[in-house]
Amino acid sequence: MAGALLLGCNVAGAGAGSGSAALSRALSFRYVGDSGQDETINQQLEITNTSGRSVVPVLSFSALDKNHQALPQVKVSTVYGSDRGTLVAPYGTSVDILRFSGPGEHDVADVDVTVRSTATARIPAGVHDVTTQALDSEGREISRFERFSRVRLTNEDGQPVFVRVAYVVWDQPPKGVTQQAVEVTAVGGLTAVPAHGTAVVQVTGAAAAAVARHSHGPAVSIKAYNSQ
């Protein structure tokens, strides 16, 4: 499995006007299957945005093997929603996480990206990632592997941001195969986090059920991402 391969990027769906076309041209992508560093998430799509604005892209993907040949039976989807308009990409570099399914899913070494549409985000995204901390019912910090009931979000930036939170369960692949998200559950909804401040999201409903199923398991993450 290749560690970091440059993408071929087709720009499409820019017919909404010159502004949309310019935003599309400002986006570039790199797929990183495995960075080679411990504790680093696999199957990341790096999104570089040079527009100077926060952008909401809608992308589509084609899976490619190590010889850059198409894998037409592999479906590509995302964790944060760059394929459905729920991820806000700030100026600079941000990421989404790709998921592969179907015959040949373990042969994916790269992806081809098509930009279907772009728009300027209604809510600008921060430069730094909003961090997450699992809390128990009393507000005490606990491990994400435990059965937590709240998530504290921390914003380092000097502007308020809006994020969504995903509870991600990972598979345990054999050596040489990239790890991917097998279950993704939203925690709460769109949440405002004040500048240089924190917010707390309650874990209820489907999220609480997912945490109950997978607590004390081997591989879970709590990830916040810019959204609107």
PAZAPA-4460 file (N, C-alpha, C; in steps of 0.05 Angstrom, whole numbers, plus 32768, in hexadecimal, padded with zeros to 4 digits):
% residues 228
    n_x    n_y    n_z   ca_x   ca_y   ca_z    c_x    c_y    c_z   seq   type   mol
   8011   7FE8   8000   8000   8000   8000   8012   8019   8000     1      M     A
   800D   802B   7FEE   801E   8043   7FEC   8019   8055   8003     2      A     A
   802E   8063   800B   802B   8074   8022   801F   808F   801B     3      G     A
   8028   809B   8006   801D   80B6   7FFE   8020   80B9   7FE0     4      A     A
   8009   80BB   7FD3   800A   80BD   7FB6   7FFB   80D6   7FAD     5      L     A
   8005   80E4   7F99   7FF8   80FB   7F8F   7FE0   80F3   7F7E     6      L     A
   7FCB   8103   7F81   7FB2   80FD   7F73   7FB1   8108   7F57     7      L     A
   7FA2   80FB   7F46   7F98   8109   7F2F   7F7E   8116   7F37     8      G     A
   7F7A   8130   7F30   7F62   813E   7F39   7F54   814A   7F21     9      C     A
   7F3C   8140   7F1C   7F2B   814C   7F07   7F19   8160   7F13    10      N     A
   7F17   8178   7F07   7F05   818C   7F10   7EEC   818C   7F00    11      V     A
   7ED5   8188   7F0E   7EBB   8187   7F00   7EA7   8196   7F11    12      A     A
   7E90   819B   7F05   7E7A   81A7   7F14   7E7F   81C3   7F1B    13      G     A
   7E90   81D1   7F0D   7E97   81ED   7F13   7E86   8201   7F03    14      A     A
   7E6F   81F7   7EFA   7E5E   8208   7EE8   7E4D   821B   7EF7    15      G     A
   7E50   821E   7F11   7E3F   8230   7F20   7E49   824D   7F1E    16      A     A
   7E5E   8252   7F0F   7E69   826D   7F0C   7E87   826D   7F10    17      G     A
   7E93   8284   7F09   7EB0   8285   7F0A   7EBB   8283   7F26    18      S     A
   7EAB   828C   7F3A   7EB3   8289   7F56   7EB7   826C   7F5E    19      G     A
   7EA3   825B   7F56   7EA5   823F   7F5C   7EBD   8232   7F4E    20      S     A
   7EC1   823A   7F35   7ED8   822F   7F26   7EF2   8236   7F33    21      A     A
   7EF4   824F   7F3C   7F0D   8258   7F49   7F11   8248   7F63    22      A     A
   7EFC   8244   7F72   7EFF   8234   7F8B   7F08   8218   7F85    23      L     A
   7EFD   820C   7F70   7F05   81F1   7F68   7F22   81EF   7F60    24      S     A
   7F2C   8203   7F52   7F48   8204   7F4A   7F5A   8208   7F61    25      R     A
   7F50   8213   7F77   7F60   8218   7F8F   7F64   8200   7FA0    26      A     A
   7F56   81EA   7F99   7F58   81D1   7FA9   7F6B   81BD   7F9C    27      L     A
   7F7C   81B1   7FAC   7F8C   819A   7FA3   7F8C   8185   7FB8    28      S     A
   7F93   816C   7FB1   7F8F   8155   7FC2   7FA7   8142   7FC2    29      F     A
   7FAA   8134   7FD8   7FBE   811F   7FDA   7FB2   8109   7FEC    30      R     A
   7FB4   80F1   7FE2   7FAB   80DA   7FF1   7FC2   80CD   8000    31      Y     A
   7FBF   80C9   801A   7FD4   80BD   802B   7FC7   80A4   8037    32      V     A
   7FCF   808D   802B   7FC4   8073   8035   7FCF   806D   8050    33      G     A
   7FE9   806E   8054   7FF6   8069   806D   800E   807B   806E    34      D     A
   800F   808D   8082   8025   80A0   8084   803E   8093   808E    35      S     A
   803C   807B   8099   8053   806E   80A4   8059   8076   80C1    36      G     A
   8049   8088   80CC   804C   8091   80E7   8038   8084   80F9    37      Q     A
   8040   807C   8111   802E   806F   8124   8019   8083   812D    38      D     A
   8001   8079   8133   7FEB   8089   813D   7FE1   809E   8129    39      E     A
   7FE6   8099   8110   7FDC   80AA   80FB   7FC6   809C   80EB    40      T     A
   7FB0   80AA   80E7   7F99   809F   80D9   7FA0   8098   80BC    41      I     A
   7F98   8081   80B3   7F9C   8078   8098   7F87   8084   8086    42      N     A
   7F8C   8081   806C   7F78   8088   8057   7F6F   80A4   8058    43      Q     A
   7F82   80B7   805C   7F7B   80D3   805E   7F7C   80E0   8042    44      Q     A
   7F69   80F2   803D   7F6A   8103   8026   7F72   811F   8030    45      L     A
   7F8A   8128   8028   7F93   8143   802F   7F87   8157   801A    46      E     A
   7F7B   816B   8024   7F6F   8180   8013   7F7E   819A   8017    47      I     A
   7F8A   81A4   8002   7F98   81BE   8003   7F87   81D3   7FF5    48      T     A
   7F81   81E8   8004   7F70   81FD   7FFB   7F80   8217   7FFA    49      N     A
   7F85   8222   7FE2   7F95   823A   7FDF   7F84   8253   7FD9    50      T     A
   7F69   8251   7FDC   7F57   8266   7FD5   7F58   827E   7FE8    51      S     A
   7F61   8279   8001   7F5F   828E   8015   7F45   828F   8023    52      G     A
   7F32   827D   801B   7F18   827C   8027   7F12   825F   8030    53      R     A
   7F00   825C   8042   7EF7   8241   804A   7EE3   8237   8035    54      S     A
   7EE7   821F   802C   7ED9   8214   8015   7ECA   81FB   801D    55      V     A
   7EB1   81F8   8012   7EA2   81DF   8015   7EA3   81D1   7FFA    56      V     A
   7EB3   81BB   7FF8   7EB3   81AC   7FDF   7EA0   8195   7FDF    57      P     A
   7E98   818D   7FC8   7E8A   8173   7FC4   7E9B   8164   7FB0    58      V     A
   7EA7   814E   7FB9   7EBA   813F   7FA9   7EAE   8123   7FA3    59      L     A
   7EB9   8117   7F8E   7EB4   80FA   7F89   7ECF   80ED   7F84    60      S     A
   7ED0   80D3   7F87   7EEA   80C5   7F87   7EE8   80AC   7F76    61      F     A
   7EFF   80A5   7F6A   7F02   808B   7F5C   7F1B   807E   7F69    62      S     A
   7F18   8065   7F71   7F2E   8056   7F7D   7F41   804C   7F68    63      A     A
   7F5B   804D   7F6E   7F70   8044   7F5C   7F82   8030   7F6A    64      L     A
   7F8D   801D   7F5B   7FA0   800A   7F67   7FBD   8015   7F65    65      D     A
   7FD0   8005   7F6C   7FEC   800F   7F6D   7FF7   8015   7F51    66      K     A
   7FEA   800A   7F3D   7FF2   8010   7F21   7FE2   8027   7F15    67      N     A
   7FD3   8035   7F26   7FC2   804B   7F1E   7FAB   8043   7F0B    68      H     A
   7FA3   802A   7F0E   7F8C   801F   7EFF   7F73   8021   7F10    69      Q     A
   7F5D   8027   7F03   7F44   802B   7F11   7F3A   8011   7F1E    70      A     A
   7F2E   8014   7F35   7F21   7FFD   7F43   7F03   8004   7F43    71      L     A
   7EF4   7FFE   7F2E   7ED9   8008   7F2B   7EC5   7FFC   7F3F    72      P     A
   7ECB   7FE5   7F4B   7EB9   7FD9   7F5E   7EBC   7FE4   7F7B    73      Q     A
   7ED1   7FF4   7F7F   7ED5   7FFF   7F99   7EC6   801A   7F9C    74      V     A
   7EB5   801B   7FB1   7EA7   8034   7FB7   7EB8   8044   7FCB    75      K     A
   7EBA   805E   7FC6   7ECA   8070   7FD7   7EB6   8083   7FE4    76      V     A
   7EB7   8084   7FFF   7EA7   8098   800E   7EBA   80A5   8022    77      S     A
   7EAF   80B8   8031   7EBF   80C7   8044   7EB3   80C7   8060    78      T     A
   7EC4   80CD   8074   7EBB   80D0   808F   7EB0   80EB   8095    79      V     A
   7EBD   8100   808B   7EB5   811C   8092   7EA2   8128   807E    80      Y     A
   7EA0   811D   8067   7E8C   8127   8054   7E95   8139   803E    81      G     A
   7EAE   8137   8036   7EB6   8147   801F   7EA9   813E   8005    82      S     A
   7E9C   8127   8006   7E8D   811D   7FEF   7E6F   8124   7FF0    83      D     A
   7E67   8132   8005   7E4A   813A   8008   7E46   8156   8014    84      R     A
   7E5B   8166   8014   7E58   8182   801B   7E56   8188   8039    85      G     A
   7E60   8176   804A   7E5F   817C   8067   7E7A   8183   8073    86      T     A
   7E8F   8182   8063   7EA9   818A   806D   7EB0   81A5   8063    87      L     A
   7EBA   81B6   8075   7EC5   81D1   806D   7EE3   81CF   806D    88      V     A
   7EEF   81D5   8056   7F0C   81D5   8053   7F17   81F1   8057    89      A     A
   7F26   81F6   806C   7F31   8211   8071   7F48   8217   805D    90      P     A
   7F50   8230   805D   7F68   8237   804E   7F80   8227   8059    91      Y     A
   7F90   821C   8048   7FA6   820B   8051   7F9F   81EE   804C    92      G     A
   7FA8   81DC   805E   7FA4   81BF   805A   7F92   81B4   8070    93      T     A
   7F7F   81A4   8067   7F6E   8195   807A   7F6B   8179   806F    94      S     A
   7F5C   8168   807D   7F5A   814C   8075   7F3D   8142   8077    95      V     A
   7F37   812E   8067   7F20   811C   806B   7F2B   8100   806C    96      D     A
   7F1B   80ED   8073   7F23   80D1   8075   7F12   80C1   8062    97      I     A
   7F1F   80B1   8051   7F11   80A1   803D   7F0A   8085   8047    98      L     A
   7EF4   807B   803C   7EEB   8060   8042   7EE7   8051   8028    99      R     A
   7EF1   8038   8027   7EEF   8028   800E   7EDE   800F   8014   100      F     A
   7ECE   8008   8001   7EBE   7FEF   8004   7EBA   7FE3   7FE8   101      S     A
   7EB7   7FC8   7FE8   7EB2   7FBA   7FCF   7ECA   7FAA   7FC7   102      G     A
   7EC7   7F99   7FB2   7EDD   7F88   7FA9   7EF5   7F99   7FA1   103      P     A
   7F0D   7F93   7FAC   7F25   7FA2   7FA7   7F2A   7FB8   7FBB   104      G     A
   7F1B   7FBA   7FD0   7F1E   7FD0   7FE3   7F3A   7FD1   7FF0   105      E     A
   7F46   7FB9   7FF3   7F61   7FB8   7FFF   7F77   7FBE   7FEB   106      H     A
   7F70   7FC2   7FD2   7F84   7FC7   7FBD   7F87   7FE5   7FB7   107      D     A
   7F78   7FF5   7FC5   7F79   8012   7FBF   7F93   801E   7FC7   108      V     A
   7FA1   802C   7FB5   7FBA   8039   7FBA   7FB9   8057   7FB6   109      A     A
   7FA4   8060   7FA8   7FA1   807C   7FA2   7F84   8081   7F9B   110      D     A
   7F7D   809A   7F98   7F62   80A1   7F8F   7F64   80B8   7F7B   111      V     A
   7F51   80B8   7F68   7F4D   80CE   7F56   7F36   80DF   7F61   112      D     A
   7F3A   80F9   7F62   7F26   810B   7F6E   7F19   811D   7F59   113      V     A
   7EFF   811E   7F5A   7EF0   8131   7F49   7EE3   8146   7F5A   114      T     A
   7EE7   815F   7F55   7ED9   8174   7F64   7EBE   8179   7F56   115      V     A
   7EA9   8171   7F63   7E8E   8174   7F58   7E83   8191   7F5B   116      R     A
   7E89   819D   7F72   7E80   81B8   7F76   7E90   81C4   7F8E   117      S     A
   7E90   81DE   7F8F   7E9C   81EC   7FA6   7E8B   8204   7FAD   118      T     A
   7E8D   820C   7FC6   7E7F   8225   7FCF   7E90   8230   7FE6   119      A     A
   7E8E   824B   7FE9   7E9A   8257   8000   7E8A   8250   8019   120      T     A
   7E97   8248   802E   7E89   8240   8047   7E7C   8258   8053   121      A     A
   7E64   8253   805E   7E55   8269   806C   7E64   826F   8086   122      R     A
   7E71   825B   8092   7E7F   825E   80AB   7E9D   8258   80A7   123      I     A
   7EAE   826C   80A9   7ECB   8266   80A4   7ED6   8251   80B8   124      P     A
   7EE7   8240   80AF   7EF4   822C   80BF   7F0D   8236   80CC   125      A     A
   7F14   822B   80E3   7F2D   8232   80F0   7F45   8224   80E3   126      G     A
   7F5D   822E   80E8   7F75   8223   80DE   7F7C   8209   80ED   127      V     A
   7F78   8209   8107   7F80   81F2   8117   7F68   81DF   811B   128      H     A
   7F6E   81C6   811D   7F5A   81B2   8123   7F4E   81B7   813E   129      D     A
   7F33   81B4   8140   7F27   81B4   815B   7F2C   8198   8167   130      V     A
   7F36   8198   8180   7F3D   817F   818D   7F26   8175   819E   131      T     A
   7F26   815B   81A3   7F11   814E   81B2   7F1C   8141   81CB   132      T     A
   7F0B   8140   81E0   7F12   8132   81F9   7EF9   8125   8204   133      Q     A
   7EFB   810A   8207   7EE4   80FB   8213   7EE1   8102   8230   134      A     A
   7EC8   8105   8239   7EC2   810A   8255   7EAD   80F6   825F   135      L     A
   7EAE   80F1   8279   7E99   80E0   8285   7E82   80F2   828D   136      D     A
   7E6E   80E6   829A   7E56   80F4   82A1   7E5A   810B   82B5   137      S     A
   7E71   8109   82C4   7E78   811E   82D7   7E8B   8133   82CC   138      E     A
   7E91   8131   82B2   7EA2   8144   82A5   7EC0   813E   82A8   139      G     A
   7EC7   8126   82B2   7EE3   811F   82B5   7EEE   8115   829B   140      R     A
   7F07   811B   8295   7F14   8111   827D   7F19   80F3   827F   141      E     A
   7F12   80E5   826A   7F17   80C8   8268   7F21   80C2   824C   142      I     A
   7F29   80A9   8249   7F33   80A0   822F   7F1C   809D   821B   143      S     A
   7F22   80A2   8202   7F0E   809E   81ED   7F05   8080   81EB   144      R     A
   7F15   806F   81F6   7F0F   8052   81F5   7EFB   804A   820B   145      F     A
   7EF5   805C   821D   7EE2   8056   8232   7EC6   805F   822A   146      E     A
   7EB3   805A   823B   7E97   8060   8235   7E92   807D   823E   147      R     A
   7E97   8090   822C   7E95   80AC   8232   7E79   80B6   822C   148      F     A
   7E71   80CC   8239   7E56   80D7   8235   7E56   80F4   822B   149      S     A
   7E6D   8100   8229   7E70   811B   821E   7E8A   811D   820F   150      R     A
   7E8B   8131   81FD   7EA4   8137   81EF   7EA9   8155   81F2   151      V     A
   7EC1   815C   81FC   7EC9   8178   81FD   7ED9   8180   81E4   152      R     A
   7ED1   8196   81D8   7EDE   81A0   81C0   7EEE   81B9   81C7   153      L     A
   7F06   81BA   81BD   7F18   81D1   81C3   7F21   81DE   81A9   154      T     A
   7F1D   81F8   81A8   7F24   8208   8190   7F3C   821A   8196   155      N     A
   7F52   8216   8189   7F6A   8226   818E   7F69   8241   817F   156      E     A
   7F58   8243   816B   7F59   825B   815A   7F4B   8273   8166   157      D     A
   7F52   828A   815C   7F47   82A3   8166   7F2C   82AB   815A   158      G     A
   7F1E   8298   814E   7F04   829C   8143   7EF2   8285   814A   159      Q     A
   7ED8   8289   814D   7EC7   8272   8152   7EC5   8260   813A   160      P     A
   7EC1   8247   813E   7EBE   8234   8128   7EA6   8222   812D   161      V     A
   7E9D   8215   8118   7E87   8202   811A   7E91   81E6   8110   162      F     A
   7E8D   81D2   8120   7E97   81B7   811A   7E81   81A2   811E   163      V     A
   7E86   818C   8112   7E77   8173   8118   7E8A   815F   8124   164      R     A
   7E80   814C   8132   7E90   8138   8140   7E89   811C   8137   165      V     A
   7E9D   810C   8131   7E98   80F0   8128   7EA6   80DD   813B   166      A     A
   7E98   80C8   8143   7EA3   80B2   8152   7EA9   809C   813E   167      Y     A
   7EC3   8096   813A   7ECC   8084   8125   7ED6   806A   8131   168      V     A
   7ECD   8054   8126   7ED7   8039   812D   7EE7   802F   8116   169      V     A
   7EFF   8025   811C   7F12   801C   8108   7F14   7FFE   8107   170      W     A
   7F1B   7FF4   80EF   7F20   7FD7   80ED   7F3C   7FD0   80F7   171      D     A
   7F42   7FB7   80F8   7F5D   7FAD   8100   7F69   7F9D   80E9   172      Q     A
   7F74   7FAA   80D5   7F7D   7F9B   80BD   7F97   7F8D   80C2   173      P     A
   7F9D   7F79   80B0   7FB7   7F6C   80B2   7FCD   7F80   80A9   174      P     A
   7FE5   7F79   80AE   7FFC   7F89   80A7   7FFC   7F8E   8088   175      K     A
   8001   7FA6   8080   8002   7FAD   8064   7FE8   7FB6   8059   176      G     A
   7FD3   7FB6   8069   7FB9   7FC0   8060   7FB2   7FD8   8071   177      V     A
   7FA8   7FED   8064   7FA2   8006   8073   7F89   8002   8084   178      T     A
   7F8A   800F   809B   7F73   800F   80AD   7F5E   8022   80A4   179      Q     A
   7F45   801A   80A5   7F30   802C   809D   7F19   802D   80B0   180      Q     A
   7F09   8042   80AE   7EF2   8045   80BF   7EDC   8032   80B6   181      A     A
   7ED2   8022   80C9   7EBD   800F   80C3   7EA2   8018   80CE   182      V     A
   7EA2   802B   80E0   7E89   8036   80EB   7E8E   8053   80F3   183      E     A
   7E7C   8065   80EB   7E7F   8081   80F1   7E64   808B   80FB   184      V     A
   7E63   8097   8113   7E4B   80A0   811F   7E4E   80BD   8127   185      T     A
   7E3A   80CE   8120   7E3B   80EA   8128   7E36   80ED   8146   186      A     A
   7E45   80FF   8152   7E40   8105   816E   7E35   8122   816F   187      V     A
   7E1C   8124   8176   7E0F   813F   8176   7E0C   8149   815A   188      G     A
   7E09   8163   8157   7E05   8170   813D   7E1A   8185   8139   189      G     A
   7E14   8199   8128   7E26   81AF   8123   7E29   81BF   813D   190      L     A
   7E42   81C2   8145   7E48   81CE   815F   7E5B   81E6   815C   191      T     A
   7E53   81FC   8169   7E64   8214   816A   7E79   8211   8180   192      A     A
   7E92   8217   817A   7EA7   8218   818E   7EB3   8234   818E   193      V     A
   7EB2   8242   81A5   7EBB   825E   81A5   7ED9   8261   81A1   194      P     A
   7EE1   8279   8199   7EFD   827E   8195   7F0C   8279   81AF   195      A     A
   7F23   826B   81AD   7F34   8265   81C4   7F23   8259   81DB   196      H     A
   7F0F   8249   81D3   7EFC   823F   81E7   7EF5   8222   81E3   197      G     A
   7EE1   8219   81F3   7ED9   81FD   81F2   7EBA   81FB   81F0   198      T     A
   7EB1   81E4   81E8   7E95   81DD   81E8   7E93   81C0   81EF   199      A     A
   7E7C   81B7   81FA   7E78   819C   8202   7E60   8191   81F3   200      V     A
   7E63   8179   81E7   7E4E   816C   81D8   7E46   8153   81E8   201      V     A
   7E2C   8150   81EC   7E21   8138   81FA   7E20   8120   81E7   202      Q     A
   7E26   8109   81F1   7E26   80F0   81E1   7E0B   80E2   81E7   203      V     A
   7DF9   80E3   81D3   7DDE   80D8   81D6   7DD7   80C8   81BE   204      T     A
   7DC0   80BA   81C0   7DB5   80AC   81A9   7DC7   8097   819D   205      G     A
   7DCA   8099   8182   7DDB   8086   8173   7DF8   8087   817C   206      A     A
   7E01   809F   8183   7E1D   80A2   818C   7E21   8093   81A6   207      A     A
   7E0F   8096   81B9   7E11   8088   81D3   7E11   806A   81CF   208      A     A
   7E00   8060   81BC   7DFF   8044   81B7   7E19   803A   81AB   209      A     A
   7E25   804A   8199   7E3E   8042   818C   7E54   8041   81A1   210      A     A
   7E55   8055   81B3   7E6A   8055   81C7   7E67   803D   81DA   211      V     A
   7E4E   8036   81E1   7E49   801F   81F2   7E53   8005   81E4   212      A     A
   7E4F   8003   81CA   7E57   7FEB   81BC   7E76   7FE8   81BA   213      R     A
   7E83   7FFF   81B7   7E9F   7FFD   81B0   7EB2   8007   81C6   214      H     A
   7EA7   800F   81DD   7EB9   8017   81F3   7ECA   8000   81FB   215      S     A
   7EE3   8006   8202   7EF7   7FF3   820A   7F00   7FE2   81F2   216      H     A
   7EF9   7FEB   81DA   7F02   7FDD   81C2   7F1E   7FE8   81BA   217      G     A
   7F29   7FDD   81A5   7F45   7FE3   819E   7F4A   7FFC   818E   218      P     A
   7F36   8005   817E   7F3C   801A   816B   7F24   802C   8166   219      A     A
   7F23   8043   8174   7F0E   8057   8170   7F1B   8073   8170   220      V     A
   7F0D   8086   8163   7F16   80A2   8164   7EFE   80B4   8168   221      S     A
   7F03   80CB   8173   7EEE   80E0   8175   7EFA   80F8   8165   222      I     A
   7EEE   80FE   814E   7EFA   8112   813C   7EE6   8129   8137   223      K     A
   7EF0   8142   813A   7EE1   8159   8133   7EEA   8164   8119   224      A     A
   7ED8   816E   8108   7EDF   8179   80EE   7ECE   8192   80E8   225      Y     A
   7EDA   81A5   80DA   7ECC   81BD   80D3   7EB4   81B7   80C0   226      N     A
   7E9E   81C3   80C7   7E85   81BE   80B7   7E74   81D7   80B8   227      S     A
   7E5C   81D4   80AC   7E48   81EA   80AD   7E2C   81DE   80AA   228      Q     A
***
